[in-house]
């Protein structure tokens, strides 16, 4: 993904679940996932011989998952043509997974590792996200290899490029295109830290010029309006 693909210098993350890095339980879960990744990751394990996994006697895709499998015109086709359409179903399924991971999931991970939401993620969390990115990339490779193997062993072209982007990718692109451009925000510090820390901070804690502030980490809060008291991150 190139820089132009990442919208804006900062993004609002109002719908992200709250995470408290000072919570020992939450932090322990993330740290445990990071430490166990070398044992869990498929990319760390020996790769099988894909040709050994291919059985030419099996169908490439369940016929009942074809939306037209009961249509009279499909039922009237000969076995070879129906087999080729089932192979297309398998190619399309794998391409859908690749599209979602490449155009939705991994760009989202890149926004996190680049701190585009201003969350101030810890080193442990950033490493865990990067490990997840590796998992997704390797998973993408596995699905792409499945398509390469199918084309080679079946002897049919079945090019991915003739298929449209999957619905999830189209919906995501439409949502991004229709979303309003987020306004700039800066950071401000508490005048007097409340205890216990609330999910939001009152206007009086920053400056009368600030309209609203949302919870962040430490003693700083993300504000929706730049003010004289705000300090750029």
KOLTORTOR-802008 format. One record per residue: x, y, z negated of N, C-alpha, C in turn. Coordinates in nm, 2 decimals, padded with zeros to 4 digits, m for minus. Example, Ala and Ser with C-alpha at 12.3 -4.5 7.8 and 13.67 -1.06 7.14 Angstrom:
REM KOLTORTOR-802008
[site [01.32,m00.57,m00.78],[01.23,m00.45,m00.78],[01.32,m00.33,m00.78]];
[site [01.28,m00.22,m00.71],[01.37,m00.11,m00.71],[01.29,00.00,m00.79]];
END
This chain:
REM KOLTORTOR-802008
[site [00.09,m00.12,00.00],[00.00,00.00,00.00],[00.09,00.12,00.00]];
[site [00.06,00.22,00.08],[00.13,00.34,00.09],[00.07,00.45,00.01]];
[site [00.15,00.56,m00.02],[00.11,00.66,m00.10],[m00.02,00.73,m00.06]];
[site [m00.05,00.75,00.08],[m00.17,00.81,00.12],[m00.29,00.72,00.08]];
[site [m00.27,00.59,00.05],[m00.39,00.51,00.02],[m00.43,00.53,m00.13]];
[site [m00.35,00.60,m00.21],[m00.38,00.63,m00.35],[m00.44,00.76,m00.36]];
[site [m00.58,00.77,m00.39],[m00.64,00.90,m00.39],[m00.61,00.99,m00.51]];
[site [m00.56,01.11,m00.48],[m00.55,01.21,m00.59],[m00.44,01.18,m00.68]];
[site [m00.39,01.29,m00.75],[m00.28,01.27,m00.85],[m00.33,01.21,m00.98]];
[site [m00.46,01.22,m01.01],[m00.51,01.16,m01.13],[m00.66,01.12,m01.10]];
[site [m00.70,01.01,m01.16],[m00.84,00.96,m01.14],[m00.91,00.95,m01.27]];
[site [m01.04,00.97,m01.27],[m01.12,00.95,m01.39],[m01.15,00.80,m01.41]];
[site [m01.14,00.76,m01.53],[m01.17,00.62,m01.56],[m01.27,00.60,m01.67]];
[site [m01.39,00.67,m01.64],[m01.49,00.67,m01.75],[m01.55,00.54,m01.78]];
[site [m01.55,00.44,m01.68],[m01.61,00.32,m01.70],[m01.52,00.20,m01.74]];
[site [m01.39,00.24,m01.77],[m01.30,00.13,m01.81],[m01.33,00.10,m01.96]];
[site [m01.32,m00.03,m01.99],[m01.34,m00.07,m02.14],[m01.23,m00.01,m02.22]];
[site [m01.27,00.03,m02.35],[m01.18,00.09,m02.44],[m01.08,m00.01,m02.49]];
[site [m00.95,00.03,m02.49],[m00.84,m00.06,m02.55],[m00.76,00.03,m02.65]];
[site [m00.75,m00.03,m02.77],[m00.67,00.04,m02.87],[m00.54,m00.03,m02.89]];
[site [m00.43,00.04,m02.83],[m00.30,m00.03,m02.84],[m00.25,m00.04,m02.99]];
[site [m00.31,00.03,m03.08],[m00.27,00.01,m03.22],[m00.34,m00.11,m03.29]];
[site [m00.44,m00.17,m03.22],[m00.51,m00.28,m03.27],[m00.41,m00.40,m03.25]];
[site [m00.37,m00.47,m03.36],[m00.27,m00.58,m03.35],[m00.33,m00.70,m03.28]];
[site [m00.46,m00.72,m03.29],[m00.52,m00.83,m03.22],[m00.52,m00.81,m03.07]];
[site [m00.57,m00.69,m03.02],[m00.57,m00.66,m02.88],[m00.42,m00.67,m02.82]];
[site [m00.33,m00.61,m02.89],[m00.19,m00.61,m02.85],[m00.13,m00.75,m02.84]];
[site [m00.17,m00.83,m02.94],[m00.11,m00.97,m02.94],[m00.16,m01.05,m02.83]];
[site [m00.29,m01.03,m02.78],[m00.34,m01.10,m02.67],[m00.26,m01.07,m02.54]];
[site [m00.24,m00.94,m02.52],[m00.17,m00.89,m02.40],[m00.02,m00.95,m02.41]];
[site [00.04,m00.94,m02.52],[00.18,m00.98,m02.54],[00.19,m01.13,m02.52]];
[site [00.09,m01.21,m02.56],[00.09,m01.35,m02.55],[00.08,m01.39,m02.40]];
[site [m00.01,m01.32,m02.33],[m00.03,m01.35,m02.19],[00.10,m01.32,m02.11]];
[site [00.17,m01.21,m02.15],[00.30,m01.18,m02.08],[00.40,m01.28,m02.11]];
[site [00.41,m01.33,m02.23],[00.52,m01.43,m02.27],[00.49,m01.56,m02.20]];
[site [00.36,m01.60,m02.19],[00.33,m01.73,m02.14],[00.33,m01.74,m01.98]];
[site [00.34,m01.62,m01.92],[00.33,m01.62,m01.77],[00.43,m01.71,m01.70]];
[site [00.56,m01.71,m01.74],[00.65,m01.80,m01.67],[00.61,m01.95,m01.67]];
[site [00.53,m01.99,m01.77],[00.48,m02.13,m01.78],[00.35,m02.15,m01.70]];
[site [00.27,m02.04,m01.69],[00.14,m02.05,m01.62],[00.15,m02.02,m01.47]];
[site [00.24,m01.94,m01.43],[00.24,m01.89,m01.29],[00.26,m02.00,m01.19]];
[site [00.18,m02.00,m01.09],[00.19,m02.10,m00.98],[00.32,m02.07,m00.90]];
[site [00.36,m01.95,m00.89],[00.47,m01.91,m00.81],[00.60,m01.96,m00.88]];
[site [00.60,m02.00,m01.01],[00.71,m02.05,m01.08],[00.73,m02.20,m01.06]];
[site [00.63,m02.27,m01.00],[00.63,m02.41,m00.99],[00.67,m02.45,m00.84]];
[site [00.72,m02.57,m00.83],[00.75,m02.62,m00.69],[00.63,m02.62,m00.60]];
[site [00.65,m02.58,m00.48],[00.54,m02.57,m00.38],[00.53,m02.71,m00.31]];
[site [00.40,m02.76,m00.30],[00.38,m02.89,m00.23],[00.40,m02.88,m00.08]];
[site [00.41,m02.99,m00.02],[00.42,m03.00,00.13],[00.27,m02.98,00.18]];
[site [00.24,m02.88,00.24],[00.10,m02.85,00.28],[00.05,m02.96,00.38]];
[site [00.13,m03.01,00.46],[00.09,m03.11,00.56],[00.04,m03.24,00.48]];
[site [00.10,m03.26,00.37],[00.06,m03.38,00.29],[m00.08,m03.36,00.23]];
[site [m00.12,m03.24,00.22],[m00.26,m03.21,00.16],[m00.37,m03.20,00.26]];
[site [m00.33,m03.20,00.39],[m00.43,m03.19,00.50],[m00.48,m03.33,00.54]];
[site [m00.61,m03.35,00.53],[m00.67,m03.47,00.57],[m00.76,m03.44,00.69]];
[site [m00.73,m03.49,00.81],[m00.80,m03.46,00.93],[m00.94,m03.52,00.93]];
[site [m00.96,m03.62,00.85],[m01.09,m03.69,00.84],[m01.19,m03.61,00.76]];
[site [m01.15,m03.52,00.68],[m01.24,m03.44,00.60],[m01.29,m03.32,00.68]];
[site [m01.41,m03.27,00.65],[m01.46,m03.15,00.72],[m01.38,m03.03,00.65]];
[site [m01.37,m02.92,00.73],[m01.30,m02.80,00.68],[m01.38,m02.72,00.59]];
[site [m01.51,m02.73,00.60],[m01.59,m02.64,00.52],[m01.73,m02.71,00.50]];
[site [m01.79,m02.70,00.38],[m01.92,m02.76,00.35],[m02.02,m02.71,00.45]];
[site [m02.09,m02.80,00.52],[m02.19,m02.75,00.62],[m02.30,m02.68,00.56]];
[site [m02.34,m02.71,00.43],[m02.45,m02.65,00.37],[m02.42,m02.50,00.33]];
[site [m02.30,m02.47,00.34],[m02.26,m02.33,00.31],[m02.27,m02.24,00.43]];
[site [m02.29,m02.30,00.55],[m02.31,m02.22,00.67],[m02.45,m02.16,00.67]];
[site [m02.47,m02.03,00.68],[m02.61,m01.98,00.66],[m02.70,m02.02,00.77]];
[site [m02.65,m02.08,00.88],[m02.73,m02.12,00.99],[m02.73,m02.27,01.01]];
[site [m02.69,m02.35,00.90],[m02.67,m02.49,00.92],[m02.80,m02.57,00.95]];
[site [m02.92,m02.51,00.92],[m03.05,m02.57,00.95],[m03.11,m02.52,01.08]];
[site [m03.04,m02.43,01.14],[m03.10,m02.37,01.27],[m03.10,m02.48,01.38]];
[site [m03.21,m02.48,01.45],[m03.21,m02.58,01.56],[m03.10,m02.58,01.66]];
[site [m03.06,m02.45,01.69],[m02.95,m02.44,01.79],[m02.82,m02.50,01.74]];
[site [m02.79,m02.48,01.61],[m02.67,m02.54,01.55],[m02.69,m02.69,01.54]];
[site [m02.80,m02.74,01.51],[m02.82,m02.88,01.50],[m02.81,m02.95,01.63]];
[site [m02.83,m02.87,01.74],[m02.83,m02.93,01.87],[m02.69,m02.94,01.93]];
[site [m02.59,m02.87,01.86],[m02.45,m02.87,01.91],[m02.39,m03.01,01.90]];
[site [m02.29,m03.04,01.98],[m02.22,m03.17,01.97],[m02.12,m03.16,01.85]];
[site [m02.07,m03.27,01.81],[m01.99,m03.28,01.69],[m01.87,m03.19,01.69]];
[site [m01.80,m03.18,01.81],[m01.68,m03.10,01.82],[m01.71,m02.95,01.79]];
[site [m01.82,m02.90,01.85],[m01.85,m02.76,01.83],[m01.90,m02.73,01.69]];
[site [m01.97,m02.82,01.63],[m02.01,m02.81,01.49],[m01.88,m02.81,01.40]];
[site [m01.79,m02.90,01.43],[m01.67,m02.90,01.35],[m01.59,m02.77,01.37]];
[site [m01.59,m02.72,01.48],[m01.52,m02.59,01.50],[m01.58,m02.48,01.42]];
[site [m01.71,m02.48,01.42],[m01.78,m02.37,01.34],[m01.76,m02.39,01.19]];
[site [m01.75,m02.52,01.15],[m01.71,m02.54,01.01],[m01.57,m02.49,00.98]];
[site [m01.48,m02.51,01.07],[m01.35,m02.46,01.06],[m01.35,m02.30,01.05]];
[site [m01.43,m02.24,01.13],[m01.45,m02.09,01.12],[m01.50,m02.05,00.98]];
[site [m01.59,m02.13,00.93],[m01.63,m02.10,00.79],[m01.52,m02.10,00.69]];
[site [m01.43,m02.20,00.70],[m01.31,m02.21,00.62],[m01.22,m02.09,00.64]];
[site [m01.19,m02.05,00.76],[m01.11,m01.94,00.80],[m01.17,m01.81,00.74]];
[site [m01.30,m01.79,00.75],[m01.36,m01.67,00.70],[m01.36,m01.67,00.55]];
[site [m01.38,m01.78,00.49],[m01.37,m01.78,00.34],[m01.23,m01.74,00.29]];
[site [m01.13,m01.79,00.35],[m00.99,m01.76,00.31],[m00.96,m01.61,00.34]];
[site [m01.01,m01.56,00.45],[m00.99,m01.42,00.49],[m01.06,m01.33,00.39]];
[site [m01.18,m01.37,00.34],[m01.25,m01.29,00.24],[m01.17,m01.27,00.12]];
[site [m01.11,m01.38,00.07],[m01.03,m01.38,m00.05],[m00.90,m01.29,m00.03]];
[site [m00.84,m01.30,00.08],[m00.72,m01.22,00.12],[m00.76,m01.08,00.12]];
[site [m00.87,m01.04,00.19],[m00.91,m00.90,00.20],[m00.94,m00.84,00.06]];
[site [m01.01,m00.91,m00.02],[m01.04,m00.86,m00.16],[m00.92,m00.84,m00.24]];
[site [m00.83,m00.93,m00.24],[m00.70,m00.92,m00.32],[m00.61,m00.81,m00.26]];
[site [m00.61,m00.79,m00.13],[m00.52,m00.70,m00.07],[m00.57,m00.56,m00.07]];
[site [m00.70,m00.54,m00.06],[m00.76,m00.41,m00.04],[m00.84,m00.36,m00.16]];
[site [m00.87,m00.44,m00.26],[m00.94,m00.40,m00.38],[m00.86,m00.43,m00.51]];
[site [m00.82,m00.56,m00.53],[m00.75,m00.59,m00.65],[m00.62,m00.53,m00.67]];
[site [m00.53,m00.56,m00.57],[m00.39,m00.51,m00.58],[m00.38,m00.36,m00.58]];
[site [m00.46,m00.28,m00.50],[m00.46,m00.14,m00.52],[m00.50,m00.09,m00.66]];
[site [m00.60,m00.16,m00.72],[m00.63,m00.13,m00.85],[m00.52,m00.15,m00.95]];
[site [m00.45,m00.26,m00.93],[m00.33,m00.29,m01.02],[m00.23,m00.18,m01.00]];
[site [m00.21,m00.13,m00.88],[m00.11,m00.03,m00.85],[m00.15,00.10,m00.92]];
[site [m00.28,00.13,m00.93],[m00.32,00.25,m01.00],[m00.29,00.24,m01.15]];
[site [m00.30,00.12,m01.20],[m00.27,00.10,m01.35],[m00.12,00.11,m01.37]];
[site [m00.04,00.04,m01.29],[00.11,00.05,m01.31],[00.17,00.19,m01.29]];
[site [00.10,00.26,m01.20],[00.15,00.40,m01.18],[00.08,00.50,m01.27]];
[site [00.00,00.45,m01.37],[m00.06,00.53,m01.47],[m00.15,00.64,m01.41]];
[site [m00.22,00.61,m01.30],[m00.30,00.71,m01.23],[m00.42,00.75,m01.31]];
[site [m00.46,00.67,m01.41],[m00.57,00.70,m01.50],[m00.52,00.77,m01.63]];
[site [m00.39,00.79,m01.64],[m00.34,00.86,m01.76],[m00.37,00.79,m01.89]];
[site [m00.36,00.65,m01.89],[m00.39,00.57,m02.01],[m00.27,00.56,m02.10]];
[site [m00.15,00.59,m02.05],[m00.03,00.57,m02.13],[m00.01,00.43,m02.17]];
[site [m00.02,00.33,m02.07],[00.00,00.19,m02.10],[00.14,00.16,m02.16]];
[site [00.14,00.07,m02.25],[00.27,00.03,m02.31],[00.35,m00.05,m02.20]];
[site [00.48,m00.07,m02.23],[00.57,m00.15,m02.14],[00.51,m00.29,m02.13]];
[site [00.47,m00.35,m02.24],[00.42,m00.48,m02.24],[00.30,m00.50,m02.15]];
[site [00.20,m00.40,m02.16],[00.09,m00.40,m02.07],[00.12,m00.39,m01.92]];
[site [00.21,m00.30,m01.90],[00.26,m00.28,m01.76],[00.32,m00.40,m01.70]];
[site [00.40,m00.47,m01.78],[00.46,m00.60,m01.73],[00.35,m00.70,m01.71]];
[site [00.25,m00.71,m01.80],[00.15,m00.80,m01.78],[00.07,m00.78,m01.65]];
[site [00.04,m00.65,m01.62],[m00.03,m00.61,m01.50],[00.06,m00.65,m01.38]];
[site [00.19,m00.63,m01.38],[00.27,m00.66,m01.27],[00.28,m00.81,m01.25]];
[site [00.27,m00.89,m01.36],[00.27,m01.03,m01.35],[00.14,m01.08,m01.28]];
[site [00.03,m01.01,m01.31],[m00.10,m01.04,m01.25],[m00.09,m01.00,m01.10]];
[site [m00.02,m00.90,m01.07],[00.00,m00.86,m00.92],[00.07,m00.97,m00.85]];
[site [00.18,m01.03,m00.91],[00.25,m01.14,m00.85],[00.16,m01.26,m00.83]];
[site [00.07,m01.29,m00.93],[m00.02,m01.40,m00.92],[m00.12,m01.37,m00.80]];
[site [m00.17,m01.25,m00.79],[m00.26,m01.22,m00.68],[m00.19,m01.23,m00.54]];
[site [m00.07,m01.19,m00.53],[00.00,m01.19,m00.41],[00.03,m01.34,m00.37]];
[site [00.07,m01.42,m00.47],[00.09,m01.56,m00.44],[m00.04,m01.63,m00.40]];
[site [m00.15,m01.60,m00.47],[m00.28,m01.65,m00.44],[m00.32,m01.61,m00.29]];
[site [m00.29,m01.49,m00.26],[m00.32,m01.45,m00.12],[m00.24,m01.53,m00.02]];
[site [m00.11,m01.55,m00.05],[m00.02,m01.64,00.04],[m00.08,m01.78,00.05]];
[site [m00.13,m01.83,m00.06],[m00.19,m01.97,m00.05],[m00.31,m01.97,00.04]];
[site [m00.40,m01.87,00.04],[m00.51,m01.87,00.13],[m00.47,m01.85,00.27]];
[site [m00.37,m01.76,00.29],[m00.32,m01.74,00.43],[m00.26,m01.86,00.48]];
[site [m00.18,m01.93,00.40],[m00.12,m02.06,00.45],[m00.23,m02.16,00.48]];
[site [m00.34,m02.16,00.41],[m00.44,m02.26,00.44],[m00.50,m02.23,00.58]];
[site [m00.51,m02.11,00.62],[m00.56,m02.08,00.75],[m00.46,m02.11,00.86]];
[site [m00.33,m02.09,00.83],[m00.23,m02.12,00.92],[m00.22,m02.27,00.95]];
[site [m00.23,m02.35,00.84],[m00.23,m02.49,00.85],[m00.35,m02.55,00.92]];
[site [m00.47,m02.49,00.90],[m00.59,m02.53,00.97],[m00.58,m02.51,01.12]];
[site [m00.53,m02.39,01.16],[m00.51,m02.36,01.30],[m00.41,m02.46,01.37]];
[site [m00.31,m02.48,01.30],[m00.20,m02.57,01.35],[m00.25,m02.71,01.36]];
[site [m00.31,m02.76,01.26],[m00.35,m02.91,01.26],[m00.47,m02.93,01.35]];
[site [m00.56,m02.84,01.35],[m00.68,m02.86,01.44],[m00.65,m02.82,01.58]];
[site [m00.55,m02.74,01.61],[m00.52,m02.70,01.75],[m00.62,m02.60,01.80]];
[site [m00.69,m02.52,01.72],[m00.78,m02.42,01.76],[m00.72,m02.28,01.72]];
[site [m00.74,m02.18,01.80],[m00.69,m02.05,01.77],[m00.74,m01.99,01.64]];
[site [m00.87,m01.97,01.63],[m00.94,m01.93,01.51],[m00.87,m01.81,01.44]];
[site [m00.85,m01.70,01.52],[m00.77,m01.58,01.46],[m00.85,m01.51,01.36]];
[site [m00.78,m01.47,01.25],[m00.84,m01.39,01.14],[m00.89,m01.26,01.19]];
[site [m00.81,m01.20,01.29],[m00.83,m01.06,01.33],[m00.96,m01.04,01.39]];
[site [m01.03,m01.14,01.44],[m01.16,m01.11,01.51],[m01.27,m01.10,01.41]];
[site [m01.24,m01.14,01.28],[m01.35,m01.13,01.18],[m01.35,m00.99,01.11]];
[site [m01.47,m00.95,01.08],[m01.47,m00.81,01.01],[m01.43,m00.82,00.87]];
[site [m01.40,m00.70,00.81],[m01.37,m00.70,00.66],[m01.49,m00.75,00.59]];
[site [m01.46,m00.82,00.48],[m01.57,m00.88,00.40],[m01.66,m00.77,00.33]];
[site [m01.77,m00.81,00.29],[m01.87,m00.72,00.23],[m01.81,m00.64,00.11]];
[site [m01.74,m00.71,00.02],[m01.68,m00.65,m00.09],[m01.59,m00.53,m00.05]];
[site [m01.51,m00.55,00.05],[m01.42,m00.45,00.09],[m01.50,m00.34,00.16]];
[site [m01.60,m00.37,00.24],[m01.68,m00.26,00.30],[m01.75,m00.18,00.19]];
[site [m01.81,m00.25,00.09],[m01.88,m00.18,m00.01],[m01.78,m00.09,m00.09]];
[site [m01.66,m00.14,m00.12],[m01.56,m00.06,m00.19],[m01.52,00.07,m00.11]];
[site [m01.50,00.05,00.02],[m01.46,00.16,00.10],[m01.57,00.26,00.11]];
[site [m01.69,00.22,00.12],[m01.81,00.31,00.12],[m01.82,00.38,m00.01]];
[site [m01.80,00.31,m00.12],[m01.81,00.38,m00.25],[m01.70,00.49,m00.27]];
[site [m01.58,00.46,m00.23],[m01.47,00.55,m00.24],[m01.50,00.67,m00.15]];
[site [m01.55,00.65,m00.03],[m01.58,00.76,00.06],[m01.69,00.85,00.01]];
[site [m01.79,00.79,m00.06],[m01.90,00.87,m00.11],[m01.88,00.93,m00.25]];
[site [m01.77,00.89,m00.32],[m01.75,00.93,m00.45],[m01.70,01.08,m00.45]];
[site [m01.74,01.16,m00.55],[m01.69,01.30,m00.55],[m01.54,01.30,m00.59]];
[site [m01.47,01.40,m00.54],[m01.33,01.41,m00.58],[m01.32,01.45,m00.72]];
[site [m01.25,01.38,m00.81],[m01.24,01.41,m00.95],[m01.16,01.54,m00.96]];
[site [m01.20,01.63,m01.06],[m01.13,01.75,m01.08],[m01.01,01.73,m01.16]];
[site [m00.92,01.83,m01.17],[m00.80,01.81,m01.25],[m00.83,01.81,m01.40]];
[site [m00.74,01.74,m01.47],[m00.75,01.74,m01.62],[m00.61,01.74,m01.67]];
[site [m00.60,01.78,m01.80],[m00.48,01.79,m01.87],[m00.49,01.73,m02.00]];
[site [m00.39,01.73,m02.08],[m00.39,01.68,m02.21],[m00.39,01.79,m02.32]];
[site [m00.46,01.76,m02.43],[m00.45,01.86,m02.54],[m00.43,01.77,m02.67]];
[site [m00.37,01.84,m02.77],[m00.35,01.77,m02.90],[m00.46,01.81,m03.00]];
[site [m00.48,01.72,m03.09],[m00.57,01.75,m03.20],[m00.52,01.86,m03.29]];
[site [m00.61,01.95,m03.33],[m00.58,02.05,m03.43],[m00.57,01.98,m03.56]];
[site [m00.67,01.89,m03.59],[m00.67,01.81,m03.72],[m00.72,01.68,m03.68]];
[site [m00.63,01.57,m03.69],[m00.67,01.44,m03.65],[m00.78,01.39,m03.74]];
[site [m00.90,01.35,m03.68],[m01.01,01.29,m03.76],[m00.97,01.15,m03.80]];
[site [m01.03,01.10,m03.91],[m01.01,00.96,m03.95],[m01.15,00.90,m04.00]];
[site [m01.19,00.79,m03.95],[m01.12,00.71,m03.84],[m01.13,00.78,m03.71]];
[site [m01.05,00.74,m03.61],[m01.05,00.81,m03.48],[m01.18,00.77,m03.41]];
[site [m01.25,00.87,m03.36],[m01.37,00.85,m03.29],[m01.35,00.82,m03.14]];
[site [m01.45,00.79,m03.07],[m01.44,00.76,m02.93],[m01.43,00.89,m02.85]];
[site [m01.47,01.00,m02.90],[m01.45,01.13,m02.84],[m01.42,01.23,m02.94]];
[site [m01.36,01.34,m02.89],[m01.32,01.45,m02.98],[m01.40,01.57,m02.96]];
[site [m01.44,01.64,m03.07],[m01.53,01.76,m03.05],[m01.45,01.87,m02.98]];
[site [m01.53,01.96,m02.92],[m01.47,02.07,m02.85],[m01.38,02.15,m02.94]];
[site [m01.42,02.17,m03.07],[m01.35,02.25,m03.16],[m01.21,02.20,m03.19]];
[site [m01.19,02.07,m03.16],[m01.06,02.01,m03.19],[m00.95,02.05,m03.09]];
[site [m00.99,02.11,m02.98],[m00.90,02.15,m02.88],[m00.90,02.30,m02.86]];
[site [m01.01,02.35,m02.79],[m01.02,02.49,m02.76],[m01.16,02.52,m02.71]];
[site [m01.21,02.63,m02.74],[m01.35,02.67,m02.70],[m01.37,02.66,m02.55]];
[site [m01.26,02.67,m02.47],[m01.27,02.67,m02.33],[m01.28,02.52,m02.27]];
[site [m01.26,02.42,m02.35],[m01.27,02.29,m02.31],[m01.41,02.24,m02.32]];
[site [m01.47,02.18,m02.22],[m01.60,02.13,m02.22],[m01.62,02.00,m02.29]];
[site [m01.55,01.90,m02.25],[m01.55,01.77,m02.31],[m01.41,01.70,m02.31]];
[site [m01.39,01.61,m02.40],[m01.27,01.54,m02.41],[m01.30,01.39,m02.43]];
[site [m01.22,01.30,m02.37],[m01.24,01.16,m02.39],[m01.12,01.10,m02.46]];
[site [m01.14,00.98,m02.52],[m01.04,00.92,m02.61],[m00.92,00.88,m02.53]];
[site [m00.81,00.90,m02.59],[m00.68,00.84,m02.53],[m00.60,00.78,m02.64]];
[site [m00.47,00.77,m02.62],[m00.39,00.70,m02.72],[m00.32,00.81,m02.80]];
[site [m00.28,00.77,m02.92],[m00.20,00.86,m03.01],[m00.28,00.98,m03.05]];
[site [m00.21,01.10,m03.04],[m00.28,01.22,m03.09],[m00.32,01.31,m02.98]];
[site [m00.33,01.26,m02.86],[m00.37,01.34,m02.75],[m00.50,01.29,m02.68]];
[site [m00.57,01.38,m02.62],[m00.70,01.35,m02.56],[m00.70,01.40,m02.42]];
[site [m00.76,01.33,m02.33],[m00.78,01.37,m02.19],[m00.90,01.47,m02.18]];
[site [m00.88,01.58,m02.12],[m00.98,01.68,m02.12],[m01.02,01.71,m01.97]];
[site [m01.15,01.74,m01.95],[m01.20,01.76,m01.81],[m01.17,01.90,m01.76]];
[site [m01.12,01.99,m01.84],[m01.10,02.12,m01.79],[m00.96,02.17,m01.84]];
[site [m00.88,02.23,m01.75],[m00.75,02.28,m01.79],[m00.77,02.41,m01.88]];
[site [m00.70,02.42,m01.99],[m00.71,02.53,m02.07],[m00.57,02.58,m02.12]];
[site [m00.57,02.69,m02.19],[m00.44,02.74,m02.24],[m00.38,02.65,m02.34]];
[site [m00.46,02.57,m02.41],[m00.40,02.48,m02.51],[m00.35,02.35,m02.46]];
[site [m00.39,02.32,m02.33],[m00.36,02.19,m02.27],[m00.21,02.19,m02.23]];
[site [m00.15,02.07,m02.25],[m00.02,02.05,m02.21],[m00.01,01.94,m02.10]];
[site [00.04,01.97,m01.98],[00.04,01.87,m01.87],[00.12,01.75,m01.92]];
[site [00.07,01.63,m01.88],[00.13,01.51,m01.91],[00.26,01.49,m01.83]];
END
